Structure formats: structure tokens, C-alpha cells
Amino acid sequence: MSAPSTLPTLLASRFKQALASGHLIHSASTVYRATTPSGINVIYTVAPSLAHKPSASSDASSQAPKDPRDPSNNPFLIPDENLTIVDQLDDDAGLRIVLNKFSIVPCHFLLATRDWQSQSSALTPSQLFCSFKILHALAEPSPDYPGEDFIGFYNCGPNSGSSIDHKHVQFLPLPFDPVSSDPTVKSFSNFVDQTLHDQRDYASQYKDGQTPLSCPDIPFEHYIVPVDSHILKSQSRDDIEDTLGFRFSTLLSRTMTQFRRCCMASNQNHPVSYNLVFTRRWMMAVPRTQADYQGLSINATGTLGMLLAKSEAEHEKLLELGPLNVLEQVGLKREHFEDDIDYDY
């Protein structure tokens, strides 16, 4: 089973039960929308409760690293049954679906491996398959459910903004945007959707292995490939895994090669880290060199323009520094040698 058709009902029901019983902490937040001078849409979510949430970076700085293979240090090995939505999702991939205990957005959940796997390892084709099937199950309308657009994201590596070293993909409902320039996109009008909308021929004629897209108004390295939702409904699982795996490997090859070139140019070495962000329509990879900048922590959603702040002071700091500047500082500065780039990974 890759994603139950009843997932939307299970997700909503478990979230309400966990919230009512106190097993899940859903915190109030304030949301601000803005547009940068270059026309990039940004959403700031200010959630003071995040200041009290344990983080991997704070734990690492105060004591020796904890062994993630020890269930006492890893909530994903023996998850709280009150937060578990599907305990055995896929026999081949060995995955389960659990709610995020510290929720800022309702129905924030995770797809985690049942056994320990490193958060610094790449997603496998079967894990990608399950992730995209989940997105489609949540988007499918029914008589009692209108369908909802979610975003998936994977924080890979020590500088990616990951909170725990156990492989897990996270899912959030995308904010609704009634003024999107693309009538097929009803959610947050982000720069990836806009770039693919502007490059419609690229998206419709994309061939595996083709050079990924980038948005010209974004100052940090990022790589985008489209995903045709029809192939997820018309092809066999093996074919779907091959397609998703190949497109992800294109992003990963680009990321690794650009990491090597930029690090050689700057004479600095960084542990390989990146954010993978995806919807039913596309995937994007963003190389990362820092988990935070001037005390501002950034994870994968931030690279899309969905930024979290732990206080109004952090929100003001984001505004002062500029969101795209902060993202450039935690990523790789945009370089322009695409024509001669050598894919050697």
C-alpha cells in the first residue's frame, strides 16, 4: 500500500484526536505576506512557541551527539501511537506516517522510515514514489473532501535545517492563494510555480536528463524539474519509480557538481547538505552551506519563501536583512556557468 485513499480522513481525524488529548501541541502563529522588490512572494510565519522546541543544533552544541539508533533518543523508532496515522505504509520501502508533535500548521505530518536510516542519505525511488502518491491522495477530491494541495520537503544533511538524524520527509498543506497567476494552481503563488508557468514549453516538453530550470530573480543556487502528474496515474510502479528517481538524480547531480565547483572556487569545504522541496507538479533542490544565518534557522520551506520566525524580533531581522539575502547566505551564491557544467556524479 503506497498511500491509502482514506488518508485525508485518517489525517484529519488523528490530528483532532491528538490535539484534544494533548499528545500534539498546536501553537498559535501570526502570518504575514509580502513581495520582495524583485517580485518574489514570501510568507512569514511568526510562532513564539518554536523558541521552546528542542533543536538538533542546540543539542549538538551543549553535549555529545546522541545515538539516533537508540529509541530513547529517537521518537521515530517507536512512535507515539496517538500520533501514528499509518504504521505500515509500504512493505518495500518500510515507511510509516506520523503527525508532527509540534505543529504550527494543522495536519503537519511526516513520512519516516520504520528502521533507522540517516537523514544525510538520499531518498530512494520507492520513498519518492510513496511521497508523490501521498501528495496525490491528499489532492484527490471526494464527496466529503474537496482535495488539498500539500508540499513535501526533505532536509538532507547537517546544514539543511534537519531536526533529527532519522530519515523523514515532511508534508504541509500549502497556503491558499486566490490570486495566483496560474489558474491551475490554487495554493501559495511561489517562484517555482511561476517559473514553470513562464516556461510552459520547457515543462510540457521536458525530457529526462535535460538541464534543470532556475528562476532568474533568485540569488541562490536552486534547480527545478517538472513532474507530469499524469504519469503517476497511468504508469506502473516500476516506471513511476524510474521517472521520479531519474529526475531526482538530475537534481542531485547538479547539486553535487555545483557544490564541488563553488567550494573549490571559495577554498572552503562544507558537508554535503541540501533541501529537496516538491509538489505534485515539480521538484526543486537547493544546496545548503549553513543551517542558520545570524541566529535565523532556515529549513526547506524557507527556500520556497515560506519563512518561520520564533519571535517578532526574528521577523524584524528577516525584514532588515532581506529574505533572499538570508537564503543566499545559507545556500550557495548563484553562479552562471550552466553552459559548461559537467555532471560527474
C-alpha positions as CSV (number, residue, x, y, z in Angstrom):
1,M,0.0,0.0,0.0
2,S,1.6,3.3,-1.2
3,A,-1.0,5.7,0.2
4,P,-4.5,4.8,1.4
5,S,-7.4,6.5,-0.4
6,T,-8.7,7.3,3.1
7,L,-5.6,9.2,4.0
8,P,-7.3,12.7,4.2
9,T,-9.9,11.3,6.6
10,L,-7.3,9.5,8.7
11,L,-5.1,12.6,8.8
12,A,-7.9,14.9,9.9
13,S,-9.3,12.5,12.4
14,R,-6.0,11.7,14.1
15,F,-5.0,15.3,14.2
16,K,-8.2,16.3,16.0
17,Q,-7.8,13.3,18.5
18,A,-4.2,14.0,19.2
19,L,-4.9,17.7,19.8
20,A,-7.8,17.0,22.1
21,S,-5.9,14.5,24.1
22,G,-2.8,16.7,24.5
23,H,-0.5,14.4,22.6
24,L,0.0,17.0,19.9
25,I,1.0,20.6,20.6
26,H,-0.6,23.1,18.1
27,S,0.7,26.6,18.6
28,A,-0.7,29.9,17.6
29,S,1.1,31.9,14.9
30,T,0.8,35.1,13.0
31,V,1.2,35.1,9.2
32,Y,2.4,38.0,7.1
33,R,2.5,38.0,3.3
34,A,5.0,40.2,1.4
35,T,6.6,40.5,-2.0
36,T,10.3,41.3,-2.5
37,P,11.4,44.2,-4.7
38,S,12.3,41.5,-7.4
39,G,8.7,40.2,-7.3
40,I,9.2,37.0,-5.2
41,N,6.3,36.2,-3.0
42,V,7.1,35.5,0.7
43,I,5.1,34.3,3.7
44,Y,6.4,34.9,7.2
45,T,5.0,32.8,10.0
46,V,5.8,34.1,13.5
47,A,5.5,31.3,16.1
48,P,6.9,32.2,19.5
49,S,6.4,28.6,20.7
50,L,9.2,27.4,18.4
51,A,11.7,29.0,20.7
52,H,11.0,26.3,23.2
53,K,11.2,23.4,20.8
54,P,14.3,21.2,21.0
55,S,16.6,21.5,18.1
56,A,19.4,19.4,16.7
57,S,21.8,22.3,16.6
58,S,21.2,23.3,20.2
59,D,21.6,19.7,21.4
60,A,24.9,19.3,19.5
61,S,26.4,22.5,20.9
62,S,25.6,21.6,24.5
63,Q,26.5,17.9,24.8
64,A,27.9,14.9,22.9
65,P,25.8,13.8,19.9
66,K,23.1,11.3,20.8
67,D,22.9,8.0,19.1
68,P,19.8,8.1,16.8
69,R,19.7,4.3,16.8
70,D,18.7,4.4,20.5
71,P,14.9,4.6,20.8
72,S,15.2,6.9,23.8
73,N,16.8,9.5,21.6
74,N,14.7,8.9,18.5
75,P,10.9,9.3,18.6
76,F,10.6,7.7,15.1
77,L,11.8,4.3,16.1
78,I,8.9,3.7,18.5
79,P,6.5,6.5,17.7
80,D,3.6,7.5,19.9
81,E,0.6,5.5,18.8
82,N,-1.5,8.6,19.4
83,L,0.4,10.4,16.6
84,T,0.6,7.5,14.2
85,I,-1.6,7.7,11.2
86,V,-0.4,4.6,9.2
87,D,2.1,2.3,10.9
88,Q,3.0,0.2,7.9
89,L,2.7,2.2,4.7
90,D,4.7,0.2,2.3
91,D,6.3,-3.2,2.6
92,D,9.1,-2.5,0.1
93,A,10.0,1.0,1.4
94,G,9.4,0.2,5.1
95,L,7.7,3.5,6.0
96,R,5.2,4.9,8.4
97,I,3.2,8.1,8.6
98,V,3.1,10.1,11.9
99,L,1.9,13.5,12.9
100,N,4.4,16.2,13.8
101,K,4.2,16.6,17.6
102,F,5.0,20.3,17.5
103,S,2.5,21.7,15.0
104,I,2.4,25.3,13.7
105,V,0.2,24.4,10.7
106,P,-2.7,21.9,11.1
107,C,-2.1,18.4,9.7
108,H,1.7,18.7,9.5
109,F,2.9,15.1,9.2
110,L,5.9,13.1,8.4
111,L,6.8,10.0,6.3
112,A,9.5,8.2,8.3
113,T,11.5,5.0,7.8
114,R,10.5,2.3,10.3
115,D,14.1,1.4,10.8
116,W,16.9,3.9,11.3
117,Q,18.3,5.5,8.2
118,S,20.5,8.5,8.1
119,Q,18.9,11.9,7.3
120,S,22.1,12.5,5.3
121,S,21.2,9.8,2.8
122,A,19.4,10.4,-0.5
123,L,15.7,9.4,-0.9
124,T,15.3,6.2,-2.8
125,P,13.0,5.7,-5.8
126,S,10.5,3.8,-3.6
127,Q,10.5,6.6,-1.0
128,L,9.9,9.2,-3.7
129,F,7.1,7.1,-5.1
130,C,5.3,6.9,-1.8
131,S,5.9,10.6,-1.2
132,F,4.2,11.6,-4.5
133,K,1.4,9.1,-4.0
134,I,0.7,10.8,-0.7
135,L,0.5,14.2,-2.4
136,H,-1.9,12.8,-5.0
137,A,-4.1,11.1,-2.4
138,L,-4.4,14.4,-0.5
139,A,-5.2,16.3,-3.6
140,E,-7.9,13.9,-4.8
141,P,-11.4,15.3,-4.1
142,S,-14.3,13.2,-2.8
143,P,-17.9,13.9,-1.8
144,D,-16.8,14.7,1.7
145,Y,-13.3,16.2,0.9
146,P,-12.5,19.0,-1.5
147,G,-8.9,17.9,-2.1
148,E,-5.9,19.9,-0.8
149,D,-2.6,20.8,-2.2
150,F,0.3,19.8,0.0
151,I,4.1,20.4,-0.2
152,G,6.7,17.7,0.6
153,F,10.2,18.5,1.8
154,Y,13.3,16.7,2.8
155,N,16.1,18.4,4.8
156,C,19.2,16.3,3.9
157,G,22.5,16.7,5.7
158,P,23.8,18.6,8.8
159,N,23.4,22.1,7.3
160,S,19.9,21.6,5.8
161,G,17.9,22.6,8.9
162,S,17.0,19.0,9.9
163,S,15.9,18.4,13.5
164,I,16.8,14.8,13.9
165,D,19.1,12.3,12.3
166,H,16.4,9.8,11.1
167,K,15.2,9.8,7.5
168,H,11.9,11.5,7.3
169,V,10.0,13.6,4.7
170,Q,7.6,16.3,5.9
171,F,4.3,17.4,4.5
172,L,2.4,20.6,5.0
173,P,-0.8,22.0,3.4
174,L,0.2,24.8,1.1
175,P,-1.4,28.2,2.0
176,F,-4.4,29.1,-0.2
177,D,-3.8,31.8,-2.8
178,P,-6.8,33.1,-4.6
179,V,-4.8,35.4,-6.9
180,S,-2.3,33.0,-8.4
181,S,-1.4,33.9,-12.0
182,D,-1.8,30.3,-13.0
183,P,-5.4,29.2,-12.9
184,T,-4.4,25.5,-12.3
185,V,-2.6,26.5,-9.1
186,K,-4.8,27.5,-6.2
187,S,-2.1,27.5,-3.5
188,F,0.7,29.9,-2.5
189,S,2.0,31.6,-5.6
190,N,5.6,30.7,-5.2
191,F,8.5,31.4,-7.6
192,V,8.8,27.7,-8.7
193,D,5.2,27.6,-10.0
194,Q,5.7,31.0,-11.6
195,T,8.9,29.9,-13.3
196,L,7.3,26.8,-14.8
197,H,4.3,28.8,-15.8
198,D,6.6,31.3,-17.6
199,Q,8.5,28.3,-19.2
200,R,5.4,26.3,-20.2
201,D,7.2,24.8,-23.3
202,Y,10.0,23.5,-21.1
203,A,7.6,22.0,-18.6
204,S,5.4,20.3,-21.3
205,Q,8.4,19.0,-23.4
206,Y,10.8,18.1,-20.6
207,K,13.0,15.1,-21.3
208,D,14.8,13.1,-18.6
209,G,18.3,14.4,-18.2
210,Q,17.5,17.9,-19.5
211,T,19.2,20.8,-17.7
212,P,17.1,21.9,-14.7
213,L,15.4,25.3,-14.6
214,S,16.3,28.2,-12.3
215,C,14.4,31.4,-11.6
216,P,16.4,34.4,-12.8
217,D,15.3,36.5,-9.8
218,I,16.6,34.1,-7.1
219,P,20.2,34.8,-6.0
220,F,21.0,31.4,-4.5
221,E,21.6,28.1,-6.4
222,H,18.5,26.1,-7.0
223,Y,17.4,23.5,-9.6
224,I,13.9,22.8,-10.8
225,V,12.4,19.9,-12.8
226,P,8.7,19.5,-13.7
227,V,6.7,16.4,-12.8
228,D,3.9,15.3,-15.0
229,S,1.0,14.3,-12.7
230,H,-0.5,12.1,-15.4
231,I,2.4,9.6,-15.4
232,L,1.7,8.9,-11.7
233,K,-1.8,7.7,-12.7
234,S,-1.0,5.9,-16.0
235,Q,2.3,4.1,-15.4
236,S,3.3,1.0,-13.4
237,R,5.0,1.5,-10.1
238,D,8.4,0.5,-11.6
239,D,8.1,3.0,-14.4
240,I,7.0,5.8,-11.9
241,E,9.9,5.0,-9.6
242,D,12.3,5.1,-12.6
243,T,10.9,8.5,-13.7
244,L,11.0,10.1,-10.3
245,G,14.3,8.6,-9.5
246,F,15.9,9.9,-12.7
247,R,14.6,13.4,-12.2
248,F,15.7,13.4,-8.6
249,S,19.2,12.1,-9.6
250,T,19.4,15.0,-12.2
251,L,18.8,17.5,-9.3
252,L,21.2,15.7,-7.0
253,S,23.9,15.5,-9.7
254,R,23.6,19.2,-10.3
255,T,23.7,19.9,-6.6
256,M,26.8,17.8,-6.0
257,T,28.7,19.2,-9.0
258,Q,27.9,22.8,-8.1
259,F,28.9,22.1,-4.5
260,R,32.3,20.9,-5.8
261,R,32.8,23.8,-8.1
262,C,31.7,26.5,-5.7
263,C,33.7,25.0,-2.8
264,M,36.8,24.8,-4.9
265,A,36.4,28.4,-6.0
266,S,36.0,29.6,-2.5
267,N,38.6,27.2,-1.0
268,Q,36.0,26.1,1.6
269,N,34.7,22.7,2.4
270,H,31.2,22.0,3.6
271,P,29.4,18.8,4.4
272,V,27.0,18.0,1.6
273,S,23.6,19.3,2.6
274,Y,20.6,20.3,0.6
275,N,16.9,20.8,0.7
276,L,14.5,18.9,-1.6
277,V,11.1,20.6,-2.0
278,F,8.3,19.1,-4.1
279,T,4.7,19.3,-5.1
280,R,2.6,17.2,-7.5
281,R,3.9,19.4,-10.3
282,W,7.7,19.8,-9.7
283,M,10.8,19.1,-7.6
284,M,13.4,21.6,-6.5
285,A,16.8,21.0,-4.9
286,V,18.7,23.8,-3.0
287,P,22.3,23.3,-1.9
288,R,23.0,24.4,1.7
289,T,26.2,25.6,3.4
290,Q,24.8,26.7,6.7
291,A,21.8,25.7,8.9
292,D,21.2,29.3,10.0
293,Y,22.4,32.8,9.5
294,Q,22.8,35.4,12.3
295,G,20.6,33.2,14.5
296,L,17.9,32.7,11.9
297,S,17.2,29.0,11.3
298,I,16.1,28.0,7.8
299,N,14.7,24.7,6.6
300,A,13.4,23.6,3.2
301,T,10.1,25.6,3.3
302,G,12.2,28.7,3.7
303,T,13.9,28.2,0.4
304,L,10.5,28.4,-1.3
305,G,9.7,31.7,0.5
306,M,7.8,30.2,3.4
307,L,9.9,31.5,6.4
308,L,9.4,30.7,10.1
309,A,10.4,33.2,12.8
310,K,10.5,32.3,16.6
311,S,9.6,35.9,17.6
312,E,8.6,39.3,16.2
313,A,12.3,40.2,16.7
314,E,13.3,37.5,14.3
315,H,10.6,38.6,11.9
316,E,12.0,42.1,12.0
317,K,15.5,40.7,11.5
318,L,14.4,38.8,8.4
319,L,12.9,42.0,7.1
320,E,16.0,44.0,7.9
321,L,18.4,41.5,6.3
322,G,16.1,40.7,3.4
323,P,14.7,37.2,2.9
324,L,16.6,36.5,-0.3
325,N,19.8,37.7,1.2
326,V,19.4,35.3,4.2
327,L,18.6,32.4,1.8
328,E,21.7,33.3,-0.2
329,Q,23.9,33.2,2.9
330,V,22.7,29.7,4.0
331,G,22.9,28.4,0.4
332,L,25.3,28.8,-2.5
333,K,25.6,32.1,-4.2
334,R,24.2,31.9,-7.7
335,E,26.8,31.3,-10.3
336,H,26.4,31.5,-14.1
337,F,28.4,28.7,-15.7
338,E,25.5,26.5,-16.7
339,D,26.6,26.0,-20.2
340,D,29.8,24.2,-19.4
341,I,28.7,22.4,-16.2
342,D,30.0,18.9,-16.0
343,Y,27.8,16.2,-14.4
344,D,30.2,13.8,-12.9
345,Y,28.3,12.2,-10.1
